[in-house]
Amino acid sequence: MSIKISPELRKLYAEKVLELVNIGVGATLFSQFLTEKGSSWLLTAVGFVILIVGYIVSYLLYPRRLK
């Protein structure tokens, strides 16, 4: 069973995934500067992993050709 999605909708999903990833990673990294604990290398690494995974998902969603 496969779901057919129009290329325009795939493009919209890909753009929204990028926006969500950027907001999420920005909040993750920026929140380190607002806390009293200081910066955490583990949290920074997790933020970059989320960024890379989100970009890959967005790339896979982006339609190959638009009419």
VONU-992335 format. One record per residue (C-alpha): x, y, z. Coordinates in steps of 0.05 Angstrom, whole numbers, padded with zeros to 5 digits, always signed. Example, Ala and Ser with C-alpha at 12.3 -4.5 7.8 and 13.67 -1.06 7.14 Angstrom:
<pazas>
+00246-00090+00156
+00273-00021+00143
</pazas>
This chain:
<pazas>
+00000+00000+00000
+00030+00067-00020
+00004+00137-00012
+00006+00183-00072
+00025+00255-00055
+00028+00310-00107
+00097+00342-00120
+00072+00409-00095
+00050+00378-00028
+00117+00341-00022
+00153+00407-00033
+00110+00440+00021
+00125+00384+00070
+00199+00388+00055
+00200+00463+00068
+00161+00456+00133
+00207+00401+00158
+00266+00447+00146
+00231+00503+00184
+00215+00458+00243
+00285+00430+00246
+00316+00500+00245
+00269+00523+00300
+00281+00461+00342
+00357+00463+00336
+00359+00537+00348
+00318+00530+00411
+00362+00472+00434
+00427+00509+00423
+00402+00577+00446
+00371+00550+00510
+00441+00530+00533
+00459+00604+00539
+00397+00620+00580
+00409+00568+00634
+00457+00575+00692
+00490+00507+00678
+00530+00531+00619
+00539+00497+00553
+00536+00421+00544
+00575+00387+00488
+00526+00329+00490
+00466+00375+00479
+00503+00410+00423
+00519+00343+00390
+00446+00322+00396
+00424+00387+00365
+00470+00377+00305
+00447+00305+00297
+00375+00329+00296
+00395+00381+00244
+00428+00330+00199
+00371+00280+00204
+00320+00335+00190
+00358+00358+00129
+00362+00287+00103
+00287+00277+00113
+00273+00343+00078
+00318+00322+00020
+00282+00256+00014
+00214+00290+00015
+00232+00343-00037
+00203+00323-00105
+00253+00306-00159
+00217+00347-00212
+00163+00399-00209
+00119+00416-00268
</pazas>
